[in-house]
Amino acid sequence: MKKGLIMKYYLISDEKFGNTLHNEFKGVGGIYKLHCFKNRDRNEIITINRALGNDNDGVLYIGKAILFTNRVINLKKSLAYKSGAHICGRRYWREMNENLRLKFPYENLCVSLTPSENPDELEKEKIYDYCKIYGEPPPLNRFD
């Protein structure tokens, strides 16, 4: 993230999560990134060690949404209720990812949202840039 910019994070486990998205992003789409707060204070994101360096933004997943209110709510459902509504949630709940869930607990997962009129292109660009910087995609963007 560029210096001087303050990223806003939305706690997925917040009971007002859906209402907040609806109020702030009704009719808006773009890209979203999944992160995890370090502790209960929820004022710092967990840094993720990657092949070519440390991801201080702690990006676990990069996705796109035509409408945030639809796609990101599906992400929440898949993470909260182990539903199949979103690939990121299915990957998060796989048996082999138990240690990932311990390090990045659901209660501290959050998203950042970047509005865009062209979410397809922006998602591709962000994943490409991430891979170029860190030598691999975010942990939950793995291909099946």
C-alpha positions in Angstrom: 0.0 0.0 0.0 1.3 3.5 -0.8 2.5 5.5 2.1 0.1 8.0 3.4 -3.0 6.0 2.5 -5.0 4.6 5.3 -6.7 1.3 4.5 -10.1 0.6 6.1 -10.8 -2.9 7.2 -14.2 -4.5 7.8 -14.3 -7.2 10.4 -16.1 -10.2 8.9 -17.4 -11.5 12.2 -19.0 -8.2 13.1 -22.8 -8.7 13.4 -23.3 -5.4 11.5 -21.0 -6.5 8.6 -23.8 -6.9 6.0 -25.5 -3.7 7.0 -22.2 -1.8 6.9 -21.5 -3.1 3.4 -25.0 -2.3 2.2 -24.8 1.3 3.6 -21.3 2.1 2.3 -21.1 0.1 -0.9 -24.7 -0.4 -2.2 -24.5 -0.8 -6.0 -20.7 -0.8 -6.0 -18.2 -3.5 -7.0 -14.5 -3.8 -7.3 -11.8 -6.0 -5.6 -11.6 -7.2 -2.1 -8.7 -8.6 -0.1 -8.9 -10.9 2.9 -6.6 -10.1 5.8 -6.4 -11.0 9.5 -6.0 -8.8 12.6 -3.1 -9.8 14.9 -5.1 -9.7 18.1 -8.3 -8.7 19.8 -7.4 -5.0 19.6 -7.8 -5.3 15.9 -5.4 -2.5 15.2 -2.7 -4.4 13.4 -2.7 -6.9 10.5 -0.7 -10.1 10.6 2.3 -10.0 8.3 2.7 -13.0 6.1 6.1 -14.4 5.2 6.2 -15.2 1.5 8.9 -16.7 -0.8 10.4 -13.3 -1.8 9.7 -11.2 1.3 7.2 -10.3 3.9 3.7 -9.2 3.0 3.0 -6.5 5.6 -0.5 -6.0 4.2 -1.2 -9.6 5.1 -3.2 -10.5 2.0 -4.7 -14.0 2.3 -7.0 -13.7 -0.7 -7.7 -11.3 -3.6 -11.2 -11.5 -5.2 -13.5 -9.5 -7.4 -17.1 -8.5 -7.1 -19.6 -7.0 -9.5 -21.5 -6.0 -6.3 -19.7 -6.1 -2.9 -23.0 -6.6 -1.1 -23.4 -10.0 -2.9 -20.0 -11.5 -3.3 -18.4 -10.4 0.0 -21.5 -11.5 1.9 -21.0 -14.9 0.2 -17.4 -14.9 1.4 -18.6 -14.2 5.0 -21.1 -17.1 4.8 -18.5 -19.5 3.5 -16.1 -18.5 6.3 -18.7 -18.3 9.1 -20.8 -21.3 8.3 -18.4 -23.5 6.2 -20.8 -23.2 3.3 -19.6 -23.7 -0.3 -20.8 -20.2 -1.3 -17.2 -19.0 -2.0 -14.0 -20.8 -3.0 -11.9 -18.9 -0.5 -14.1 -20.3 2.4 -13.9 -23.8 1.0 -10.1 -23.5 0.9 -10.0 -22.0 4.4 -12.0 -24.9 5.9 -10.1 -27.7 4.2 -8.7 -30.3 6.7 -5.2 -29.6 5.6 -5.5 -25.9 6.5 -6.0 -26.4 10.2 -2.8 -24.6 11.1 -3.8 -21.8 8.7 -7.0 -21.4 10.7 -5.1 -21.4 14.0 -2.8 -18.6 12.7 -5.7 -16.7 11.0 -8.8 -17.2 13.2 -12.2 -16.4 11.8 -12.9 -14.0 14.6 -10.1 -11.7 13.4 -10.6 -12.0 9.6 -11.3 -8.8 7.8 -11.6 -7.4 4.3 -10.5 -4.3 2.6 -12.5 -3.1 -0.4 -11.3 -1.2 -3.5 -14.2 0.1 -5.7 -13.7 -0.3 -9.5 -15.7 -0.1 -12.6 -13.6 -2.9 -14.0 -13.1 -5.5 -11.3 -12.0 -8.3 -13.7 -9.0 -6.3 -14.9 -8.1 -4.9 -11.4 -8.2 -8.4 -9.8 -5.9 -9.8 -12.5 -3.6 -6.8 -12.1 -3.5 -7.1 -8.3 -2.8 -10.9 -8.3 -0.2 -10.5 -11.0 1.5 -7.7 -9.0 1.4 -9.8 -5.8 3.0 -12.7 -7.6 5.7 -10.5 -9.1 6.6 -9.0 -5.7 6.3 -12.2 -3.5 7.0 -15.0 -6.0 3.6 -16.7 -5.4 -0.1 -15.9 -5.1 -1.8 -15.1 -1.8 -2.3 -18.3 0.3 -6.0 -18.8 -0.4 -5.7 -17.9 -4.1 -4.2 -21.2 -4.7 -5.5 -23.1 -7.8 -7.3 -26.4 -7.3 
